[in-house]
Amino acid sequence: MEHRIPPEEVKPGMYVRGFGGSWLDHPFFLSKFVVKPEHLPKIVQADIPYVVIDDSRGVGLRADPPAARDHVAAALRETPPRPRPVVRRDAASYDQNRRDADRERARGLVKSSLVTMRRTFGEVRLGRAVRLSEVTALVDEVVATVERSPRTLLEVLRLKKKDEYTYLHSVAVCTLMINLARHLGRDEDQVREYGLAGLLHDIGKMGIDETILNKPGGLDESEFGQVRRHPEHGHEILLRTANVPRLALDVCLHHHERVDGKGYPHRLSGEALSEAARLGAICDVYDALTSDRAYKAAWQPVEAIAAMWRWEGQFDRRLLFAFMQSLGIFPPGLMVRLRSNRVGLVLENRRRNSRPRVLAFYAIREGEPIVPEEVTIADNFANDGIVAATSPEEWGLAAEDCTPEFILKGGFQRRQRAALAMQA
């Protein structure tokens, strides 16, 4: 039987099936393993909300004497600081071989998923029902690949050709939804439902003429009217398919709604929109922006994220920030809180459109400015992490002050001293 437990309650001999939070947030190559004593400090120090254990495959939950409950603290005290890893040629070669294998596996999945989605969409065009067993099997493959290497799969999917967009867009949204659901700590069944919702969200486009879907220029009013009907058409198709989860029906019908009520088809807003529909809207737009289309070239991921953050009223900003965390991509100029209880300014995203650099300039706990320091946010716990977005106003700054130049030249420190002088 599976249980979610706090990290500090994990014991040697337990079988871990997964972690809460993002795939970036735990320091282990595998997310399924038997816990050894040396794993305990890493688990406790990781920024994860819970650990999923399976007591049918390892030590279960049981009452232990106080001495046994102190094993984590003892392990933390006795574990010496981890030495800086020495990268040897054989280790580097192993990492490269693993990356190559992950990429080859992702390419194979994309190739097979293209066949599945072409067949599925083609049958829907002919008026046949969706073969749910076939698409759920594809979702399971995507879940397994995301668990191992989500970034690799997303990078391969970004390379889809213009004429493949209609089919692979659904696979990309499925992948993004799965990755985001895992980051939000959803259980395995919910993760699969989110993935299925992403895979089927655009099924209604099979009711639109292909010349409109692939038109290289802008749509006229009549053509756009046809496009706007695809959520309702897709909802009708899925209603005729047995055992489609409610969550998938909801995302299909509402993934073009906006939190400000200016979306379609029902102009729903705020809490009238389910969390799943709001997540679907984010994943749908992100992949559309970062894909080559018949009428536009793909944007870089950081460009897309920056634009989406600027668009007031379109997305749930709390969930959009969680989406950024799930990808490890943040827009330059965004002011953030760090895991180290500092405030910083995002400078740029490095290679692979990730590993953002942040300029930390304020210590929250001490309540005072610090000497600005550049921090690289890596995919592990060697460095700091971004935990929340914040606003300039919260720290006595104007929006125009949020530049590296202003901070590096001591502008923030002068602003703080002036504010303290006025209070005195």
ROLO-302976 format. One record per residue (C-alpha): residue number from 0; residue in three letters; y, x, z. Coordinates in nm, 4 decimals, padded with zeros to 6 digits, always signed. Layout:
<recs>
REC,seq,type,py,px,pz
REC,NUM,ALA,Y,X,Z .
...
</recs>
This chain:
<recs>
REC,seq,type,py,px,pz
REC,0,MET,+00.0000,+00.0000,+00.0000 .
REC,1,GLU,+00.3478,+00.1264,-00.0839 .
REC,2,HIS,+00.6319,+00.1547,+00.1691 .
REC,3,ARG,+00.9944,+00.2646,+00.1555 .
REC,4,ILE,+01.0832,+00.4876,+00.4482 .
REC,5,PRO,+01.3850,+00.7009,+00.5472 .
REC,6,PRO,+01.3536,+01.0679,+00.4452 .
REC,7,GLU,+01.3420,+01.1821,+00.8080 .
REC,8,GLU,+01.0257,+00.9740,+00.8692 .
REC,9,VAL,+00.8213,+01.1527,+00.6032 .
REC,10,LYS,+00.5207,+01.3433,+00.7462 .
REC,11,PRO,+00.2858,+01.6069,+00.6048 .
REC,12,GLY,-00.0107,+01.4491,+00.4306 .
REC,13,MET,+00.1816,+01.1457,+00.3053 .
REC,14,TYR,+00.1561,+01.0702,-00.0667 .
REC,15,VAL,+00.5002,+01.0325,-00.2273 .
REC,16,ARG,+00.5184,+00.7966,-00.5248 .
REC,17,GLY,+00.8915,+00.8231,-00.5832 .
REC,18,PHE,+01.2423,+00.8568,-00.4461 .
REC,19,GLY,+01.5368,+00.6222,-00.4192 .
REC,20,GLY,+01.8501,+00.7106,-00.6123 .
REC,21,SER,+01.8946,+00.9064,-00.9332 .
REC,22,TRP,+01.6403,+01.1432,-01.0871 .
REC,23,LEU,+01.9136,+01.4049,-01.0309 .
REC,24,ASP,+01.9163,+01.3484,-00.6562 .
REC,25,HIS,+01.5826,+01.4897,-00.5481 .
REC,26,PRO,+01.4938,+01.8601,-00.5693 .
REC,27,PHE,+01.1323,+01.8233,-00.6859 .
REC,28,PHE,+00.9908,+01.8731,-01.0339 .
REC,29,LEU,+00.7393,+01.5931,-00.9716 .
REC,30,SER,+00.8097,+01.2637,-00.7979 .
REC,31,LYS,+00.4436,+01.2015,-00.7059 .
REC,32,PHE,+00.2721,+01.4488,-00.4735 .
REC,33,VAL,+00.1146,+01.5018,-00.1314 .
REC,34,VAL,+00.3714,+01.6209,+00.1236 .
REC,35,LYS,+00.3267,+01.9692,+00.2662 .
REC,36,PRO,+00.5169,+02.1061,+00.5697 .
REC,37,GLU,+00.7413,+02.3187,+00.3481 .
REC,38,HIS,+00.8565,+02.0059,+00.1625 .
REC,39,LEU,+01.0082,+01.8444,+00.4732 .
REC,40,PRO,+01.3440,+02.0317,+00.4882 .
REC,41,LYS,+01.4063,+01.9641,+00.1188 .
REC,42,ILE,+01.3350,+01.5925,+00.1614 .
REC,43,VAL,+01.5592,+01.5564,+00.4678 .
REC,44,GLN,+01.8468,+01.7530,+00.3147 .
REC,45,ALA,+01.8345,+01.5674,-00.0180 .
REC,46,ASP,+02.0888,+01.2912,-00.0842 .
REC,47,ILE,+01.8303,+01.0146,-00.1303 .
REC,48,PRO,+01.8354,+00.6705,+00.0353 .
REC,49,TYR,+01.4587,+00.6392,+00.0820 .
REC,50,VAL,+01.1168,+00.7768,-00.0079 .
REC,51,VAL,+00.8348,+00.5610,-00.1501 .
REC,52,ILE,+00.4944,+00.6472,+00.0022 .
REC,53,ASP,+00.1471,+00.5145,-00.0813 .
REC,54,ASP,-00.0701,+00.5050,+00.2308 .
REC,55,SER,-00.3814,+00.4341,+00.0223 .
REC,56,ARG,-00.3614,+00.7915,-00.1080 .
REC,57,GLY,-00.2348,+00.9782,+00.1969 .
REC,58,VAL,-00.1253,+00.9590,+00.5599 .
REC,59,GLY,+00.0094,+00.6144,+00.6435 .
REC,60,LEU,+00.2654,+00.4720,+00.8823 .
REC,61,ARG,+00.1546,+00.4839,+01.2420 .
REC,62,ALA,+00.3024,+00.5335,+01.5879 .
REC,63,ASP,+00.3117,+00.9000,+01.6870 .
REC,64,PRO,+00.3976,+01.0651,+02.0186 .
REC,65,PRO,+00.7526,+01.1984,+02.0531 .
REC,66,ALA,+00.6355,+01.5562,+01.9947 .
REC,67,ALA,+00.4971,+01.4602,+01.6559 .
REC,68,ARG,+00.8186,+01.2828,+01.5617 .
REC,69,ASP,+01.0078,+01.6086,+01.6146 .
REC,70,HIS,+00.8257,+01.7906,+01.3350 .
REC,71,VAL,+01.1099,+01.7491,+01.0863 .
REC,72,ALA,+01.3724,+01.8945,+01.3187 .
REC,73,ALA,+01.1405,+02.1814,+01.4063 .
REC,74,ALA,+01.0715,+02.2538,+01.0415 .
REC,75,LEU,+01.4440,+02.2570,+00.9676 .
REC,76,ARG,+01.5094,+02.4993,+01.2535 .
REC,77,GLU,+01.2258,+02.7300,+01.1586 .
REC,78,THR,+01.2852,+02.7349,+00.7837 .
REC,79,PRO,+01.4911,+03.0418,+00.6872 .
REC,80,PRO,+01.7696,+03.0095,+00.4298 .
REC,81,ARG,+01.6235,+02.9828,+00.0825 .
REC,82,PRO,+01.6782,+03.3097,-00.1080 .
REC,83,ARG,+01.8495,+03.2966,-00.4431 .
REC,84,PRO,+01.5733,+03.2538,-00.7027 .
REC,85,VAL,+01.4950,+03.5523,-00.9216 .
REC,86,VAL,+01.4479,+03.4387,-01.2803 .
REC,87,ARG,+01.1684,+03.6404,-01.4347 .
REC,88,ARG,+01.0841,+03.6474,-01.7996 .
REC,89,ASP,+00.7618,+03.4539,-01.7462 .
REC,90,ALA,+00.9462,+03.1825,-01.5469 .
REC,91,ALA,+01.2123,+03.1531,-01.8161 .
REC,92,SER,+00.9403,+03.1303,-02.0774 .
REC,93,TYR,+00.7662,+02.8559,-01.8769 .
REC,94,ASP,+01.0910,+02.6559,-01.8530 .
REC,95,GLN,+01.1509,+02.6892,-02.2256 .
REC,96,ASN,+00.7947,+02.5837,-02.3037 .
REC,97,ARG,+00.8377,+02.2820,-02.0766 .
REC,98,ARG,+01.1641,+02.1844,-02.2487 .
REC,99,ASP,+01.0010,+02.2222,-02.5894 .
REC,100,ALA,+00.7059,+02.0086,-02.4802 .
REC,101,ASP,+00.9378,+01.7411,-02.3359 .
REC,102,ARG,+01.1389,+01.7315,-02.6597 .
REC,103,GLU,+00.8248,+01.7060,-02.8720 .
REC,104,ARG,+00.6964,+01.4253,-02.6503 .
REC,105,ALA,+01.0311,+01.2453,-02.6773 .
REC,106,ARG,+01.0299,+01.2788,-03.0569 .
REC,107,GLY,+00.6822,+01.1316,-03.0695 .
REC,108,LEU,+00.7887,+00.8378,-02.8529 .
REC,109,VAL,+01.0984,+00.7716,-03.0663 .
REC,110,LYS,+00.8878,+00.7793,-03.3826 .
REC,111,SER,+00.6296,+00.5332,-03.2469 .
REC,112,SER,+00.8967,+00.3085,-03.0921 .
REC,113,LEU,+01.0706,+00.2845,-03.4312 .
REC,114,VAL,+00.7477,+00.1514,-03.5807 .
REC,115,THR,+00.7026,-00.0970,-03.2952 .
REC,116,MET,+01.0591,-00.2298,-03.3096 .
REC,117,ARG,+01.0601,-00.2610,-03.6896 .
REC,118,ARG,+00.7395,-00.4632,-03.6697 .
REC,119,THR,+00.8666,-00.6740,-03.3782 .
REC,120,PHE,+01.2028,-00.7493,-03.5388 .
REC,121,GLY,+01.0386,-00.8147,-03.8763 .
REC,122,GLU,+00.8045,-01.0726,-03.7263 .
REC,123,VAL,+01.0946,-01.2414,-03.5485 .
REC,124,ARG,+01.2794,-01.2670,-03.8830 .
REC,125,LEU,+00.9732,-01.4498,-04.0158 .
REC,126,GLY,+00.9948,-01.6992,-03.7301 .
REC,127,ARG,+00.7087,-01.5582,-03.5246 .
REC,128,ALA,+00.7156,-01.5088,-03.1480 .
REC,129,VAL,+00.7636,-01.1706,-02.9830 .
REC,130,ARG,+00.4358,-00.9949,-02.8997 .
REC,131,LEU,+00.5145,-00.9376,-02.5347 .
REC,132,SER,+00.2109,-00.7156,-02.4723 .
REC,133,GLU,+00.3256,-00.4759,-02.7452 .
REC,134,VAL,+00.6840,-00.4425,-02.6248 .
REC,135,THR,+00.5860,-00.4132,-02.2573 .
REC,136,ALA,+00.3504,-00.1289,-02.3518 .
REC,137,LEU,+00.6466,+00.0443,-02.5156 .
REC,138,VAL,+00.8537,-00.0101,-02.1998 .
REC,139,ASP,+00.5786,+00.1542,-01.9940 .
REC,140,GLU,+00.5896,+00.4584,-02.2245 .
REC,141,VAL,+00.9659,+00.4825,-02.1872 .
REC,142,VAL,+00.9387,+00.4528,-01.8066 .
REC,143,ALA,+00.6889,+00.7415,-01.7984 .
REC,144,THR,+00.9106,+00.9574,-02.0196 .
REC,145,VAL,+01.2256,+00.8794,-01.8224 .
REC,146,GLU,+01.0463,+00.9753,-01.5023 .
REC,147,ARG,+00.9700,+01.3170,-01.6496 .
REC,148,SER,+01.2759,+01.3960,-01.8627 .
REC,149,PRO,+01.5328,+01.1179,-01.9207 .
REC,150,ARG,+01.8014,+01.3457,-02.0583 .
REC,151,THR,+01.5717,+01.4804,-02.3292 .
REC,152,LEU,+01.4779,+01.1308,-02.4463 .
REC,153,LEU,+01.8421,+01.0221,-02.4554 .
REC,154,GLU,+01.9397,+01.3334,-02.6526 .
REC,155,VAL,+01.6690,+01.2635,-02.9121 .
REC,156,LEU,+01.7697,+00.8970,-02.9367 .
REC,157,ARG,+02.1329,+00.9972,-03.0016 .
REC,158,LEU,+02.0125,+01.1616,-03.3239 .
REC,159,LYS,+01.9015,+00.8301,-03.4753 .
REC,160,LYS,+02.0041,+00.7726,-03.8363 .
REC,161,LYS,+02.2444,+00.4976,-03.9379 .
REC,162,ASP,+01.9675,+00.2906,-04.0977 .
REC,163,GLU,+01.7602,+00.3179,-03.7774 .
REC,164,TYR,+02.0378,+00.1972,-03.5480 .
REC,165,THR,+01.9344,-00.1692,-03.5247 .
REC,166,TYR,+01.5874,-00.0719,-03.3987 .
REC,167,LEU,+01.6480,+00.2414,-03.1947 .
REC,168,HIS,+01.9630,+00.1024,-03.0303 .
REC,169,SER,+01.7309,-00.1326,-02.8428 .
REC,170,VAL,+01.5093,+00.1604,-02.7359 .
REC,171,ALA,+01.8160,+00.3584,-02.6238 .
REC,172,VAL,+01.9495,+00.0662,-02.4174 .
REC,173,CYS,+01.6002,+00.0257,-02.2693 .
REC,174,THR,+01.6054,+00.3943,-02.1692 .
REC,175,LEU,+01.9548,+00.3731,-02.0202 .
REC,176,MET,+01.8652,+00.0588,-01.8235 .
REC,177,ILE,+01.5500,+00.2207,-01.6842 .
REC,178,ASN,+01.7365,+00.5354,-01.5815 .
REC,179,LEU,+02.0143,+00.3329,-01.4190 .
REC,180,ALA,+01.7703,+00.1013,-01.2378 .
REC,181,ARG,+01.5937,+00.4083,-01.0932 .
REC,182,HIS,+01.9288,+00.5524,-00.9859 .
REC,183,LEU,+02.0086,+00.2244,-00.8064 .
REC,184,GLY,+01.6764,+00.2390,-00.6195 .
REC,185,ARG,+01.5041,-00.0565,-00.7806 .
REC,186,ASP,+01.1269,-00.0840,-00.7318 .
REC,187,GLU,+00.8797,-00.0141,-01.0130 .
REC,188,ASP,+00.8441,-00.3779,-01.1228 .
REC,189,GLN,+01.2211,-00.4229,-01.1380 .
REC,190,VAL,+01.2634,-00.0976,-01.3305 .
REC,191,ARG,+01.0260,-00.2310,-01.5954 .
REC,192,GLU,+01.2072,-00.5639,-01.6092 .
REC,193,TYR,+01.5370,-00.3837,-01.6644 .
REC,194,GLY,+01.3717,-00.1795,-01.9388 .
REC,195,LEU,+01.2295,-00.4892,-02.1086 .
REC,196,ALA,+01.5719,-00.6549,-02.0890 .
REC,197,GLY,+01.7264,-00.3541,-02.2630 .
REC,198,LEU,+01.4575,-00.3502,-02.5308 .
REC,199,LEU,+01.5028,-00.7209,-02.6153 .
REC,200,HIS,+01.8773,-00.7647,-02.5556 .
REC,201,ASP,+01.9669,-00.7651,-02.9279 .
REC,202,ILE,+01.6675,-00.9627,-03.0584 .
REC,203,GLY,+01.9120,-01.2332,-03.1687 .
REC,204,LYS,+02.0517,-01.0034,-03.4384 .
REC,205,MET,+01.7430,-01.0900,-03.6404 .
REC,206,GLY,+01.9218,-01.4164,-03.7174 .
REC,207,ILE,+02.2083,-01.2270,-03.8853 .
REC,208,ASP,+02.2052,-01.1297,-04.2523 .
REC,209,GLU,+02.1235,-00.7584,-04.2869 .
REC,210,THR,+02.4199,-00.7054,-04.5224 .
REC,211,ILE,+02.6469,-00.8025,-04.2305 .
REC,212,LEU,+02.4614,-00.5829,-03.9799 .
REC,213,ASN,+02.4908,-00.2800,-04.2107 .
REC,214,LYS,+02.8334,-00.3506,-04.3577 .
REC,215,PRO,+03.0300,-00.0215,-04.3773 .
REC,216,GLY,+03.3715,-00.1832,-04.3292 .
REC,217,GLY,+03.5225,-00.4334,-04.0866 .
REC,218,LEU,+03.3871,-00.7883,-04.0623 .
REC,219,ASP,+03.5853,-01.0917,-04.1731 .
REC,220,GLU,+03.6254,-01.3898,-03.9412 .
REC,221,SER,+03.3219,-01.5737,-04.0785 .
REC,222,GLU,+03.0977,-01.2664,-04.0505 .
REC,223,PHE,+03.2142,-01.1911,-03.6991 .
REC,224,GLY,+03.1430,-01.5514,-03.6069 .
REC,225,GLN,+02.7803,-01.4992,-03.7107 .
REC,226,VAL,+02.7579,-01.1818,-03.5029 .
REC,227,ARG,+02.8997,-01.3572,-03.1975 .
REC,228,ARG,+02.6148,-01.6091,-03.2093 .
REC,229,HIS,+02.3403,-01.3471,-03.1688 .
REC,230,PRO,+02.3179,-01.3652,-02.7847 .
REC,231,GLU,+02.2454,-01.7382,-02.7955 .
REC,232,HIS,+02.0073,-01.7012,-03.0881 .
REC,233,GLY,+01.8212,-01.4247,-02.9050 .
REC,234,HIS,+01.8035,-01.6371,-02.5907 .
REC,235,GLU,+01.6433,-01.9175,-02.7913 .
REC,236,ILE,+01.3868,-01.6771,-02.9386 .
REC,237,LEU,+01.2915,-01.5448,-02.5954 .
REC,238,LEU,+01.2667,-01.8956,-02.4508 .
REC,239,ARG,+00.9919,-01.9598,-02.7103 .
REC,240,THR,+00.8045,-01.6506,-02.5904 .
REC,241,ALA,+00.5770,-01.7043,-02.2899 .
REC,242,ASN,+00.6257,-01.5014,-01.9701 .
REC,243,VAL,+00.9576,-01.3376,-02.0561 .
REC,244,PRO,+01.1246,-01.2505,-01.7209 .
REC,245,ARG,+01.4428,-01.4359,-01.6280 .
REC,246,LEU,+01.6244,-01.1049,-01.6046 .
REC,247,ALA,+01.5549,-01.0323,-01.9745 .
REC,248,LEU,+01.6717,-01.3820,-02.0719 .
REC,249,ASP,+01.9909,-01.3331,-01.8708 .
REC,250,VAL,+02.0754,-00.9926,-02.0209 .
REC,251,CYS,+02.0050,-01.1166,-02.3742 .
REC,252,LEU,+02.2441,-01.4109,-02.3315 .
REC,253,HIS,+02.5225,-01.2372,-02.1368 .
REC,254,HIS,+02.5399,-00.8691,-02.2388 .
REC,255,HIS,+02.8637,-00.9352,-02.4316 .
REC,256,GLU,+03.0414,-01.1031,-02.1413 .
REC,257,ARG,+03.3219,-00.9157,-01.9602 .
REC,258,VAL,+03.4135,-00.9142,-01.5923 .
REC,259,ASP,+03.7640,-01.0400,-01.6840 .
REC,260,GLY,+03.6208,-01.3462,-01.8624 .
REC,261,LYS,+03.7209,-01.2410,-02.2149 .
REC,262,GLY,+03.3700,-01.1885,-02.3469 .
REC,263,TYR,+03.1252,-01.4219,-02.5213 .
REC,264,PRO,+02.9442,-01.6577,-02.5543 .
REC,265,HIS,+03.0433,-01.8373,-02.2301 .
REC,266,ARG,+03.3496,-01.6404,-02.1104 .
REC,267,LEU,+03.1893,-01.5839,-01.7699 .
REC,268,SER,+03.3674,-01.3533,-01.5276 .
REC,269,GLY,+03.3287,-01.1688,-01.1974 .
REC,270,GLU,+03.0438,-01.2794,-00.9750 .
REC,271,ALA,+02.9404,-01.5465,-01.2262 .
REC,272,LEU,+02.7821,-01.2564,-01.4139 .
REC,273,SER,+02.4599,-01.1173,-01.2716 .
REC,274,GLU,+02.4372,-00.7481,-01.1914 .
REC,275,ALA,+02.1736,-00.7110,-01.4638 .
REC,276,ALA,+02.4076,-00.8601,-01.7274 .
REC,277,ARG,+02.6903,-00.6290,-01.6177 .
REC,278,LEU,+02.4579,-00.3292,-01.6384 .
REC,279,GLY,+02.3362,-00.4425,-01.9800 .
REC,280,ALA,+02.6946,-00.4577,-02.1071 .
REC,281,ILE,+02.7583,-00.0986,-01.9952 .
REC,282,CYS,+02.4393,+00.0419,-02.1500 .
REC,283,ASP,+02.4899,-00.1531,-02.4732 .
REC,284,VAL,+02.8465,-00.0327,-02.5302 .
REC,285,TYR,+02.7724,+00.3279,-02.4312 .
REC,286,ASP,+02.4923,+00.3635,-02.6845 .
REC,287,ALA,+02.6975,+00.1878,-02.9547 .
REC,288,LEU,+02.9863,+00.4313,-02.9006 .
REC,289,THR,+02.7631,+00.7425,-02.9020 .
REC,290,SER,+02.5683,+00.6444,-03.2172 .
REC,291,ASP,+02.6462,+00.6947,-03.5852 .
REC,292,ARG,+02.7082,+00.3525,-03.7386 .
REC,293,ALA,+02.7639,+00.2325,-04.0940 .
REC,294,TYR,+03.1363,+00.2047,-04.0207 .
REC,295,LYS,+03.2040,+00.4896,-03.7725 .
REC,296,ALA,+03.0904,+00.8310,-03.6554 .
REC,297,ALA,+02.9368,+00.8805,-03.3108 .
REC,298,TRP,+03.1562,+00.9731,-03.0159 .
REC,299,GLN,+03.0561,+01.2483,-02.7777 .
REC,300,PRO,+02.9125,+01.1097,-02.4495 .
REC,301,VAL,+03.2075,+01.2279,-02.2401 .
REC,302,GLU,+03.4511,+01.0659,-02.4876 .
REC,303,ALA,+03.2648,+00.7365,-02.4563 .
REC,304,ILE,+03.2566,+00.7511,-02.0762 .
REC,305,ALA,+03.6288,+00.8336,-02.0584 .
REC,306,ALA,+03.7182,+00.5423,-02.2867 .
REC,307,MET,+03.4980,+00.2969,-02.0985 .
REC,308,TRP,+03.6589,+00.3984,-01.7679 .
REC,309,ARG,+04.0052,+00.3352,-01.9168 .
REC,310,TRP,+03.9245,-00.0142,-02.0452 .
REC,311,GLU,+04.0522,-00.2410,-01.7705 .
REC,312,GLY,+03.8627,-00.5663,-01.7202 .
REC,313,GLN,+03.5674,-00.4990,-01.9476 .
REC,314,PHE,+03.3145,-00.3500,-01.7059 .
REC,315,ASP,+03.2241,-00.3637,-01.3385 .
REC,316,ARG,+03.3763,-00.0318,-01.2286 .
REC,317,ARG,+03.1377,+00.0146,-00.9365 .
REC,318,LEU,+02.8401,-00.0124,-01.1701 .
REC,319,LEU,+03.0121,+00.1966,-01.4372 .
REC,320,PHE,+03.0524,+00.4766,-01.1828 .
REC,321,ALA,+02.6825,+00.4452,-01.0922 .
REC,322,PHE,+02.6093,+00.4720,-01.4649 .
REC,323,MET,+02.8089,+00.7973,-01.4778 .
REC,324,GLN,+02.6099,+00.9301,-01.1826 .
REC,325,SER,+02.2810,+00.8368,-01.3505 .
REC,326,LEU,+02.3788,+01.0469,-01.6547 .
REC,327,GLY,+02.5702,+01.3211,-01.4731 .
REC,328,ILE,+02.8724,+01.2668,-01.7014 .
REC,329,PHE,+03.2249,+01.2063,-01.5680 .
REC,330,PRO,+03.5578,+01.1782,-01.7540 .
REC,331,PRO,+03.8011,+01.4708,-01.7175 .
REC,332,GLY,+04.0921,+01.3779,-01.4934 .
REC,333,LEU,+03.8859,+01.1442,-01.2734 .
REC,334,MET,+03.9565,+01.1950,-00.9020 .
REC,335,VAL,+03.6354,+01.1981,-00.6978 .
REC,336,ARG,+03.4899,+01.2443,-00.3510 .
REC,337,LEU,+03.2308,+01.5183,-00.3166 .
REC,338,ARG,+02.9201,+01.5352,-00.1013 .
REC,339,SER,+03.0916,+01.8183,+00.0883 .
REC,340,ASN,+03.3601,+01.5746,+00.2135 .
REC,341,ARG,+03.6237,+01.7078,-00.0226 .
REC,342,VAL,+03.8440,+01.5432,-00.2836 .
REC,343,GLY,+03.8404,+01.6909,-00.6316 .
REC,344,LEU,+03.9503,+01.6458,-00.9905 .
REC,345,VAL,+03.6966,+01.6473,-01.2740 .
REC,346,LEU,+03.7882,+01.9259,-01.5186 .
REC,347,GLU,+03.5233,+01.9098,-01.7901 .
REC,348,ASN,+03.1575,+01.8498,-01.8650 .
REC,349,ARG,+02.9689,+02.1602,-01.9689 .
REC,350,ARG,+02.6721,+02.2127,-02.1976 .
REC,351,ARG,+02.4421,+01.9178,-02.2719 .
REC,352,ASN,+02.7391,+01.6909,-02.1912 .
REC,353,SER,+02.6639,+01.7326,-01.8232 .
REC,354,ARG,+02.7120,+01.9831,-01.5378 .
REC,355,PRO,+03.0737,+01.8758,-01.4787 .
REC,356,ARG,+03.3219,+02.1183,-01.3228 .
REC,357,VAL,+03.5369,+01.9785,-01.0419 .
REC,358,LEU,+03.8504,+02.1276,-00.8840 .
REC,359,ALA,+03.8210,+02.0602,-00.5085 .
REC,360,PHE,+04.1603,+02.0601,-00.3323 .
REC,361,TYR,+04.1469,+01.8502,-00.0122 .
REC,362,ALA,+03.9188,+01.8472,+00.2937 .
REC,363,ILE,+03.8654,+01.4894,+00.4073 .
REC,364,ARG,+03.7204,+01.5632,+00.7526 .
REC,365,GLU,+04.0020,+01.8053,+00.8430 .
REC,366,GLY,+04.2643,+01.5860,+00.6757 .
REC,367,GLU,+04.4424,+01.8765,+00.5065 .
REC,368,PRO,+04.4732,+02.0547,+00.1701 .
REC,369,ILE,+04.2511,+02.3544,+00.0959 .
REC,370,VAL,+04.2775,+02.6442,-00.1457 .
REC,371,PRO,+04.1660,+02.4884,-00.4790 .
REC,372,GLU,+03.8065,+02.5769,-00.5660 .
REC,373,GLU,+03.6104,+02.5107,-00.8834 .
REC,374,VAL,+03.2711,+02.3504,-00.8200 .
REC,375,THR,+02.9941,+02.3040,-01.0771 .
REC,376,ILE,+02.7875,+01.9897,-01.0253 .
REC,377,ALA,+02.4316,+02.0912,-01.1176 .
REC,378,ASP,+02.1098,+01.8897,-01.1481 .
REC,379,ASN,+01.9880,+02.0159,-00.8112 .
REC,380,PHE,+02.1073,+02.0719,-00.4556 .
REC,381,ALA,+02.2217,+02.4297,-00.4921 .
REC,382,ASN,+02.5765,+02.3021,-00.5401 .
REC,383,ASP,+02.7916,+02.0058,-00.4485 .
REC,384,GLY,+02.7658,+01.6488,-00.5776 .
REC,385,ILE,+02.9972,+01.3639,-00.6821 .
REC,386,VAL,+02.9467,+01.0608,-00.4568 .
REC,387,ALA,+03.2398,+00.8270,-00.5333 .
REC,388,ALA,+03.5489,+00.7750,-00.7427 .
REC,389,THR,+03.8843,+00.7569,-00.5687 .
REC,390,SER,+04.2466,+00.6953,-00.6660 .
REC,391,PRO,+04.5479,+00.9287,-00.6606 .
REC,392,GLU,+04.7416,+00.6792,-00.4473 .
REC,393,GLU,+04.4884,+00.7131,-00.1649 .
REC,394,TRP,+04.5979,+01.0762,-00.1263 .
REC,395,GLY,+04.9697,+01.0295,-00.1796 .
REC,396,LEU,+04.9709,+01.1299,-00.5469 .
REC,397,ALA,+05.1082,+00.9664,-00.8592 .
REC,398,ALA,+04.8849,+00.9321,-01.1646 .
REC,399,GLU,+05.0909,+01.1919,-01.3526 .
REC,400,ASP,+05.0196,+01.4443,-01.0751 .
REC,401,CYS,+04.6470,+01.4405,-01.1452 .
REC,402,THR,+04.6409,+01.7583,-01.3489 .
REC,403,PRO,+04.4797,+02.0943,-01.2748 .
REC,404,GLU,+04.8175,+02.2632,-01.3276 .
REC,405,PHE,+04.9877,+02.0524,-01.0591 .
REC,406,ILE,+04.7114,+02.1245,-00.8069 .
REC,407,LEU,+04.6698,+02.4955,-00.8868 .
REC,408,LYS,+05.0454,+02.5550,-00.8547 .
REC,409,GLY,+05.0475,+02.4083,-00.5037 .
REC,410,GLY,+05.1985,+02.0714,-00.5944 .
REC,411,PHE,+04.9602,+01.8770,-00.3732 .
REC,412,GLN,+05.0268,+02.1013,-00.0723 .
REC,413,ARG,+05.4040,+02.0611,-00.1170 .
REC,414,ARG,+05.3643,+01.6832,-00.1449 .
REC,415,GLN,+05.1614,+01.6764,+00.1772 .
REC,416,ARG,+05.4151,+01.8900,+00.3672 .
REC,417,ALA,+05.7013,+01.6669,+00.2523 .
REC,418,ALA,+05.5140,+01.3556,+00.3663 .
REC,419,LEU,+05.4467,+01.5069,+00.7086 .
REC,420,ALA,+05.8125,+01.6091,+00.7419 .
REC,421,MET,+05.9245,+01.2532,+00.6715 .
REC,422,GLN,+05.6830,+01.1164,+00.9328 .
REC,423,ALA,+05.8235,+01.3593,+01.1906 .
</recs>
